[in-house]
Amino acid sequence: MLRIYEDMLDAVYTMRGIVAAIEKRDPDLARQLRRAASSVVLNLAEGSGSFGRMRTARYRTALGSARETLACLRVAEAFAYVQTVPAELGERMKRVVGTLVRVAV
């Protein structure tokens, strides 16, 4: 299992309050954020149990979902649904994306 699996789970815990705040203003964006963040965790888990092309495919899907998660957070900031995304969360997400770029591309 990649170490970023735990990083992403921690990110999901950190996002709980953010998702709740977004949901009050934009339920669709909150749902999309939940789906994207969940997809990262689930595809990391599935990829770690796969081999060859299937592993790469799962990690690529996780990468796309991680980027989507970041985009959802930035959109929420831009619309002022949340004040700012905590720096720790942003750094954790960048670490997830950076690792997935190395293993999935």
Chimera marker file (.cmm) of the C-alpha trace (Angstrom):
<marker_set name="trace">
<marker id="1" x="0.000" y="0.000" z="0.000" r="1" g="1" b="0" radius="0.5"/>
<marker id="2" x="1.350" y="3.426" z="-0.895" r="1" g="1" b="0" radius="0.5"/>
<marker id="3" x="2.004" y="5.728" z="2.060" r="1" g="1" b="0" radius="0.5"/>
<marker id="4" x="-0.260" y="8.316" z="0.481" r="1" g="1" b="0" radius="0.5"/>
<marker id="5" x="-3.231" y="6.075" z="1.259" r="1" g="1" b="0" radius="0.5"/>
<marker id="6" x="-3.037" y="7.238" z="4.890" r="1" g="1" b="0" radius="0.5"/>
<marker id="7" x="-2.385" y="10.818" z="3.747" r="1" g="1" b="0" radius="0.5"/>
<marker id="8" x="-5.562" y="10.719" z="1.695" r="1" g="1" b="0" radius="0.5"/>
<marker id="9" x="-7.599" y="9.248" z="4.546" r="1" g="1" b="0" radius="0.5"/>
<marker id="10" x="-6.315" y="12.058" z="6.779" r="1" g="1" b="0" radius="0.5"/>
<marker id="11" x="-7.296" y="14.543" z="4.071" r="1" g="1" b="0" radius="0.5"/>
<marker id="12" x="-10.824" y="13.118" z="4.037" r="1" g="1" b="0" radius="0.5"/>
<marker id="13" x="-11.065" y="13.533" z="7.814" r="1" g="1" b="0" radius="0.5"/>
<marker id="14" x="-9.866" y="17.131" z="7.456" r="1" g="1" b="0" radius="0.5"/>
<marker id="15" x="-12.430" y="17.797" z="4.704" r="1" g="1" b="0" radius="0.5"/>
<marker id="16" x="-15.463" y="16.804" z="6.766" r="1" g="1" b="0" radius="0.5"/>
<marker id="17" x="-16.120" y="20.309" z="8.074" r="1" g="1" b="0" radius="0.5"/>
<marker id="18" x="-15.346" y="21.853" z="4.702" r="1" g="1" b="0" radius="0.5"/>
<marker id="19" x="-17.776" y="19.525" z="2.944" r="1" g="1" b="0" radius="0.5"/>
<marker id="20" x="-20.477" y="20.382" z="5.496" r="1" g="1" b="0" radius="0.5"/>
<marker id="21" x="-19.946" y="24.113" z="4.875" r="1" g="1" b="0" radius="0.5"/>
<marker id="22" x="-20.030" y="23.638" z="1.107" r="1" g="1" b="0" radius="0.5"/>
<marker id="23" x="-23.164" y="21.509" z="1.330" r="1" g="1" b="0" radius="0.5"/>
<marker id="24" x="-25.114" y="24.391" z="2.881" r="1" g="1" b="0" radius="0.5"/>
<marker id="25" x="-24.407" y="26.570" z="-0.159" r="1" g="1" b="0" radius="0.5"/>
<marker id="26" x="-23.909" y="24.076" z="-3.010" r="1" g="1" b="0" radius="0.5"/>
<marker id="27" x="-25.050" y="20.492" z="-2.379" r="1" g="1" b="0" radius="0.5"/>
<marker id="28" x="-23.958" y="19.371" z="-5.852" r="1" g="1" b="0" radius="0.5"/>
<marker id="29" x="-20.384" y="20.557" z="-5.333" r="1" g="1" b="0" radius="0.5"/>
<marker id="30" x="-20.305" y="18.882" z="-1.911" r="1" g="1" b="0" radius="0.5"/>
<marker id="31" x="-21.469" y="15.587" z="-3.436" r="1" g="1" b="0" radius="0.5"/>
<marker id="32" x="-18.874" y="15.840" z="-6.183" r="1" g="1" b="0" radius="0.5"/>
<marker id="33" x="-16.134" y="16.559" z="-3.638" r="1" g="1" b="0" radius="0.5"/>
<marker id="34" x="-17.182" y="13.560" z="-1.541" r="1" g="1" b="0" radius="0.5"/>
<marker id="35" x="-17.238" y="11.280" z="-4.590" r="1" g="1" b="0" radius="0.5"/>
<marker id="36" x="-13.856" y="12.484" z="-5.850" r="1" g="1" b="0" radius="0.5"/>
<marker id="37" x="-12.136" y="12.197" z="-2.465" r="1" g="1" b="0" radius="0.5"/>
<marker id="38" x="-13.658" y="8.760" z="-1.876" r="1" g="1" b="0" radius="0.5"/>
<marker id="39" x="-12.535" y="7.660" z="-5.330" r="1" g="1" b="0" radius="0.5"/>
<marker id="40" x="-8.929" y="8.523" z="-4.520" r="1" g="1" b="0" radius="0.5"/>
<marker id="41" x="-8.928" y="6.378" z="-1.389" r="1" g="1" b="0" radius="0.5"/>
<marker id="42" x="-10.771" y="3.478" z="-3.007" r="1" g="1" b="0" radius="0.5"/>
<marker id="43" x="-8.610" y="3.424" z="-6.149" r="1" g="1" b="0" radius="0.5"/>
<marker id="44" x="-5.427" y="3.591" z="-4.079" r="1" g="1" b="0" radius="0.5"/>
<marker id="45" x="-6.628" y="0.551" z="-2.151" r="1" g="1" b="0" radius="0.5"/>
<marker id="46" x="-7.649" y="-1.302" z="-5.294" r="1" g="1" b="0" radius="0.5"/>
<marker id="47" x="-4.418" y="-0.406" z="-7.077" r="1" g="1" b="0" radius="0.5"/>
<marker id="48" x="-2.301" y="-1.680" z="-4.226" r="1" g="1" b="0" radius="0.5"/>
<marker id="49" x="-3.867" y="-5.108" z="-4.675" r="1" g="1" b="0" radius="0.5"/>
<marker id="50" x="-3.485" y="-5.122" z="-8.446" r="1" g="1" b="0" radius="0.5"/>
<marker id="51" x="-0.599" y="-5.826" z="-10.799" r="1" g="1" b="0" radius="0.5"/>
<marker id="52" x="0.685" y="-4.510" z="-14.092" r="1" g="1" b="0" radius="0.5"/>
<marker id="53" x="-1.707" y="-2.516" z="-16.236" r="1" g="1" b="0" radius="0.5"/>
<marker id="54" x="-4.561" y="-2.797" z="-13.763" r="1" g="1" b="0" radius="0.5"/>
<marker id="55" x="-2.437" y="-1.218" z="-11.018" r="1" g="1" b="0" radius="0.5"/>
<marker id="56" x="-1.441" y="1.625" z="-13.325" r="1" g="1" b="0" radius="0.5"/>
<marker id="57" x="-5.071" y="2.140" z="-14.383" r="1" g="1" b="0" radius="0.5"/>
<marker id="58" x="-6.260" y="2.357" z="-10.766" r="1" g="1" b="0" radius="0.5"/>
<marker id="59" x="-3.502" y="4.820" z="-9.872" r="1" g="1" b="0" radius="0.5"/>
<marker id="60" x="-4.354" y="6.939" z="-12.932" r="1" g="1" b="0" radius="0.5"/>
<marker id="61" x="-7.975" y="7.018" z="-11.858" r="1" g="1" b="0" radius="0.5"/>
<marker id="62" x="-6.882" y="7.996" z="-8.349" r="1" g="1" b="0" radius="0.5"/>
<marker id="63" x="-4.747" y="10.767" z="-9.848" r="1" g="1" b="0" radius="0.5"/>
<marker id="64" x="-7.662" y="12.176" z="-11.808" r="1" g="1" b="0" radius="0.5"/>
<marker id="65" x="-9.872" y="12.059" z="-8.745" r="1" g="1" b="0" radius="0.5"/>
<marker id="66" x="-7.200" y="13.720" z="-6.601" r="1" g="1" b="0" radius="0.5"/>
<marker id="67" x="-6.971" y="16.560" z="-9.092" r="1" g="1" b="0" radius="0.5"/>
<marker id="68" x="-10.768" y="16.792" z="-9.122" r="1" g="1" b="0" radius="0.5"/>
<marker id="69" x="-10.773" y="16.932" z="-5.317" r="1" g="1" b="0" radius="0.5"/>
<marker id="70" x="-8.336" y="19.849" z="-5.393" r="1" g="1" b="0" radius="0.5"/>
<marker id="71" x="-10.431" y="21.590" z="-8.049" r="1" g="1" b="0" radius="0.5"/>
<marker id="72" x="-13.581" y="21.215" z="-5.939" r="1" g="1" b="0" radius="0.5"/>
<marker id="73" x="-11.810" y="22.755" z="-2.964" r="1" g="1" b="0" radius="0.5"/>
<marker id="74" x="-10.553" y="25.674" z="-5.080" r="1" g="1" b="0" radius="0.5"/>
<marker id="75" x="-14.012" y="26.265" z="-6.559" r="1" g="1" b="0" radius="0.5"/>
<marker id="76" x="-15.467" y="26.340" z="-3.044" r="1" g="1" b="0" radius="0.5"/>
<marker id="77" x="-12.890" y="28.984" z="-2.117" r="1" g="1" b="0" radius="0.5"/>
<marker id="78" x="-13.584" y="30.978" z="-5.277" r="1" g="1" b="0" radius="0.5"/>
<marker id="79" x="-17.314" y="31.054" z="-4.562" r="1" g="1" b="0" radius="0.5"/>
<marker id="80" x="-16.585" y="31.889" z="-0.904" r="1" g="1" b="0" radius="0.5"/>
<marker id="81" x="-18.382" y="28.787" z="0.356" r="1" g="1" b="0" radius="0.5"/>
<marker id="82" x="-15.350" y="28.392" z="2.634" r="1" g="1" b="0" radius="0.5"/>
<marker id="83" x="-12.821" y="30.997" z="3.719" r="1" g="1" b="0" radius="0.5"/>
<marker id="84" x="-9.658" y="29.169" z="2.753" r="1" g="1" b="0" radius="0.5"/>
<marker id="85" x="-8.594" y="25.575" z="2.469" r="1" g="1" b="0" radius="0.5"/>
<marker id="86" x="-6.210" y="24.800" z="5.334" r="1" g="1" b="0" radius="0.5"/>
<marker id="87" x="-2.585" y="24.847" z="4.153" r="1" g="1" b="0" radius="0.5"/>
<marker id="88" x="-2.014" y="21.404" z="5.658" r="1" g="1" b="0" radius="0.5"/>
<marker id="89" x="-4.825" y="19.964" z="3.532" r="1" g="1" b="0" radius="0.5"/>
<marker id="90" x="-3.466" y="21.610" z="0.394" r="1" g="1" b="0" radius="0.5"/>
<marker id="91" x="0.018" y="20.255" z="1.067" r="1" g="1" b="0" radius="0.5"/>
<marker id="92" x="-1.300" y="16.779" z="1.777" r="1" g="1" b="0" radius="0.5"/>
<marker id="93" x="-3.257" y="16.799" z="-1.495" r="1" g="1" b="0" radius="0.5"/>
<marker id="94" x="-0.197" y="18.015" z="-3.422" r="1" g="1" b="0" radius="0.5"/>
<marker id="95" x="1.806" y="15.129" z="-1.940" r="1" g="1" b="0" radius="0.5"/>
<marker id="96" x="-0.890" y="12.669" z="-3.044" r="1" g="1" b="0" radius="0.5"/>
<marker id="97" x="-0.966" y="14.115" z="-6.570" r="1" g="1" b="0" radius="0.5"/>
<marker id="98" x="2.846" y="14.233" z="-6.799" r="1" g="1" b="0" radius="0.5"/>
<marker id="99" x="3.208" y="10.610" z="-5.766" r="1" g="1" b="0" radius="0.5"/>
<marker id="100" x="0.494" y="9.464" z="-8.148" r="1" g="1" b="0" radius="0.5"/>
<marker id="101" x="2.109" y="11.336" z="-11.024" r="1" g="1" b="0" radius="0.5"/>
<marker id="102" x="5.277" y="9.331" z="-10.390" r="1" g="1" b="0" radius="0.5"/>
<marker id="103" x="3.589" y="5.928" z="-10.119" r="1" g="1" b="0" radius="0.5"/>
<marker id="104" x="0.780" y="6.311" z="-12.651" r="1" g="1" b="0" radius="0.5"/>
<marker id="105" x="2.403" y="8.021" z="-15.600" r="1" g="1" b="0" radius="0.5"/>
<link id1="1" id2="2" r="1" g="1" b="0" radius="0.2"/>
<link id1="2" id2="3" r="1" g="1" b="0" radius="0.2"/>
<link id1="3" id2="4" r="1" g="1" b="0" radius="0.2"/>
<link id1="4" id2="5" r="1" g="1" b="0" radius="0.2"/>
<link id1="5" id2="6" r="1" g="1" b="0" radius="0.2"/>
<link id1="6" id2="7" r="1" g="1" b="0" radius="0.2"/>
<link id1="7" id2="8" r="1" g="1" b="0" radius="0.2"/>
<link id1="8" id2="9" r="1" g="1" b="0" radius="0.2"/>
<link id1="9" id2="10" r="1" g="1" b="0" radius="0.2"/>
<link id1="10" id2="11" r="1" g="1" b="0" radius="0.2"/>
<link id1="11" id2="12" r="1" g="1" b="0" radius="0.2"/>
<link id1="12" id2="13" r="1" g="1" b="0" radius="0.2"/>
<link id1="13" id2="14" r="1" g="1" b="0" radius="0.2"/>
<link id1="14" id2="15" r="1" g="1" b="0" radius="0.2"/>
<link id1="15" id2="16" r="1" g="1" b="0" radius="0.2"/>
<link id1="16" id2="17" r="1" g="1" b="0" radius="0.2"/>
<link id1="17" id2="18" r="1" g="1" b="0" radius="0.2"/>
<link id1="18" id2="19" r="1" g="1" b="0" radius="0.2"/>
<link id1="19" id2="20" r="1" g="1" b="0" radius="0.2"/>
<link id1="20" id2="21" r="1" g="1" b="0" radius="0.2"/>
<link id1="21" id2="22" r="1" g="1" b="0" radius="0.2"/>
<link id1="22" id2="23" r="1" g="1" b="0" radius="0.2"/>
<link id1="23" id2="24" r="1" g="1" b="0" radius="0.2"/>
<link id1="24" id2="25" r="1" g="1" b="0" radius="0.2"/>
<link id1="25" id2="26" r="1" g="1" b="0" radius="0.2"/>
<link id1="26" id2="27" r="1" g="1" b="0" radius="0.2"/>
<link id1="27" id2="28" r="1" g="1" b="0" radius="0.2"/>
<link id1="28" id2="29" r="1" g="1" b="0" radius="0.2"/>
<link id1="29" id2="30" r="1" g="1" b="0" radius="0.2"/>
<link id1="30" id2="31" r="1" g="1" b="0" radius="0.2"/>
<link id1="31" id2="32" r="1" g="1" b="0" radius="0.2"/>
<link id1="32" id2="33" r="1" g="1" b="0" radius="0.2"/>
<link id1="33" id2="34" r="1" g="1" b="0" radius="0.2"/>
<link id1="34" id2="35" r="1" g="1" b="0" radius="0.2"/>
<link id1="35" id2="36" r="1" g="1" b="0" radius="0.2"/>
<link id1="36" id2="37" r="1" g="1" b="0" radius="0.2"/>
<link id1="37" id2="38" r="1" g="1" b="0" radius="0.2"/>
<link id1="38" id2="39" r="1" g="1" b="0" radius="0.2"/>
<link id1="39" id2="40" r="1" g="1" b="0" radius="0.2"/>
<link id1="40" id2="41" r="1" g="1" b="0" radius="0.2"/>
<link id1="41" id2="42" r="1" g="1" b="0" radius="0.2"/>
<link id1="42" id2="43" r="1" g="1" b="0" radius="0.2"/>
<link id1="43" id2="44" r="1" g="1" b="0" radius="0.2"/>
<link id1="44" id2="45" r="1" g="1" b="0" radius="0.2"/>
<link id1="45" id2="46" r="1" g="1" b="0" radius="0.2"/>
<link id1="46" id2="47" r="1" g="1" b="0" radius="0.2"/>
<link id1="47" id2="48" r="1" g="1" b="0" radius="0.2"/>
<link id1="48" id2="49" r="1" g="1" b="0" radius="0.2"/>
<link id1="49" id2="50" r="1" g="1" b="0" radius="0.2"/>
<link id1="50" id2="51" r="1" g="1" b="0" radius="0.2"/>
<link id1="51" id2="52" r="1" g="1" b="0" radius="0.2"/>
<link id1="52" id2="53" r="1" g="1" b="0" radius="0.2"/>
<link id1="53" id2="54" r="1" g="1" b="0" radius="0.2"/>
<link id1="54" id2="55" r="1" g="1" b="0" radius="0.2"/>
<link id1="55" id2="56" r="1" g="1" b="0" radius="0.2"/>
<link id1="56" id2="57" r="1" g="1" b="0" radius="0.2"/>
<link id1="57" id2="58" r="1" g="1" b="0" radius="0.2"/>
<link id1="58" id2="59" r="1" g="1" b="0" radius="0.2"/>
<link id1="59" id2="60" r="1" g="1" b="0" radius="0.2"/>
<link id1="60" id2="61" r="1" g="1" b="0" radius="0.2"/>
<link id1="61" id2="62" r="1" g="1" b="0" radius="0.2"/>
<link id1="62" id2="63" r="1" g="1" b="0" radius="0.2"/>
<link id1="63" id2="64" r="1" g="1" b="0" radius="0.2"/>
<link id1="64" id2="65" r="1" g="1" b="0" radius="0.2"/>
<link id1="65" id2="66" r="1" g="1" b="0" radius="0.2"/>
<link id1="66" id2="67" r="1" g="1" b="0" radius="0.2"/>
<link id1="67" id2="68" r="1" g="1" b="0" radius="0.2"/>
<link id1="68" id2="69" r="1" g="1" b="0" radius="0.2"/>
<link id1="69" id2="70" r="1" g="1" b="0" radius="0.2"/>
<link id1="70" id2="71" r="1" g="1" b="0" radius="0.2"/>
<link id1="71" id2="72" r="1" g="1" b="0" radius="0.2"/>
<link id1="72" id2="73" r="1" g="1" b="0" radius="0.2"/>
<link id1="73" id2="74" r="1" g="1" b="0" radius="0.2"/>
<link id1="74" id2="75" r="1" g="1" b="0" radius="0.2"/>
<link id1="75" id2="76" r="1" g="1" b="0" radius="0.2"/>
<link id1="76" id2="77" r="1" g="1" b="0" radius="0.2"/>
<link id1="77" id2="78" r="1" g="1" b="0" radius="0.2"/>
<link id1="78" id2="79" r="1" g="1" b="0" radius="0.2"/>
<link id1="79" id2="80" r="1" g="1" b="0" radius="0.2"/>
<link id1="80" id2="81" r="1" g="1" b="0" radius="0.2"/>
<link id1="81" id2="82" r="1" g="1" b="0" radius="0.2"/>
<link id1="82" id2="83" r="1" g="1" b="0" radius="0.2"/>
<link id1="83" id2="84" r="1" g="1" b="0" radius="0.2"/>
<link id1="84" id2="85" r="1" g="1" b="0" radius="0.2"/>
<link id1="85" id2="86" r="1" g="1" b="0" radius="0.2"/>
<link id1="86" id2="87" r="1" g="1" b="0" radius="0.2"/>
<link id1="87" id2="88" r="1" g="1" b="0" radius="0.2"/>
<link id1="88" id2="89" r="1" g="1" b="0" radius="0.2"/>
<link id1="89" id2="90" r="1" g="1" b="0" radius="0.2"/>
<link id1="90" id2="91" r="1" g="1" b="0" radius="0.2"/>
<link id1="91" id2="92" r="1" g="1" b="0" radius="0.2"/>
<link id1="92" id2="93" r="1" g="1" b="0" radius="0.2"/>
<link id1="93" id2="94" r="1" g="1" b="0" radius="0.2"/>
<link id1="94" id2="95" r="1" g="1" b="0" radius="0.2"/>
<link id1="95" id2="96" r="1" g="1" b="0" radius="0.2"/>
<link id1="96" id2="97" r="1" g="1" b="0" radius="0.2"/>
<link id1="97" id2="98" r="1" g="1" b="0" radius="0.2"/>
<link id1="98" id2="99" r="1" g="1" b="0" radius="0.2"/>
<link id1="99" id2="100" r="1" g="1" b="0" radius="0.2"/>
<link id1="100" id2="101" r="1" g="1" b="0" radius="0.2"/>
<link id1="101" id2="102" r="1" g="1" b="0" radius="0.2"/>
<link id1="102" id2="103" r="1" g="1" b="0" radius="0.2"/>
<link id1="103" id2="104" r="1" g="1" b="0" radius="0.2"/>
<link id1="104" id2="105" r="1" g="1" b="0" radius="0.2"/>
</marker_set>
